Amino acid sequence: MKKTLSMLLGAVALVVAGVATTGCWWAFIDEPEMPKSMLNK
């Protein structure tokens, strides 16, 4: 029972870590550029 629970929690942690990494890269790639009108101020 304990082994099954630890394997299940490990699998959930692996999925969450993968999603967090992908989301972080996606936010970095998808980040909009700053308009030049804001840079001139």
C-alpha positions as CSV (number, residue, x, y, z in Angstrom):
1,M,0.0,0.0,0.0
2,K,2.8,2.5,0.9
3,K,4.7,1.6,-2.2
4,T,1.7,2.2,-4.4
5,L,1.0,5.5,-2.7
6,S,4.6,6.7,-3.1
7,M,4.6,5.7,-6.8
8,L,1.3,7.6,-7.3
9,L,2.6,10.7,-5.6
10,G,5.9,10.5,-7.5
11,A,4.0,10.3,-10.8
12,V,1.8,13.3,-9.9
13,A,4.9,15.3,-8.9
14,L,6.6,14.4,-12.2
15,V,3.6,15.6,-14.2
16,V,3.3,18.8,-12.2
17,A,7.0,19.6,-12.6
18,G,6.7,19.0,-16.4
19,V,3.7,21.3,-16.7
20,A,5.4,24.0,-14.7
21,T,8.6,23.9,-16.8
22,T,6.6,24.0,-20.1
23,G,4.4,26.9,-18.8
24,C,7.5,28.8,-17.8
25,W,9.1,28.4,-21.2
26,W,5.8,29.2,-22.9
27,A,5.5,32.5,-20.9
28,F,9.1,33.4,-21.8
29,I,8.6,32.7,-25.6
30,D,5.1,34.3,-25.7
31,E,6.1,37.5,-23.8
32,P,5.0,40.5,-25.8
33,E,7.6,43.1,-26.8
34,M,7.4,46.6,-25.2
35,P,6.1,49.3,-27.5
36,K,8.6,51.9,-28.6
37,S,6.3,54.7,-27.3
38,M,6.9,53.4,-23.7
39,L,10.7,53.3,-24.2
40,N,10.8,57.0,-25.4
41,K,9.3,58.3,-22.1
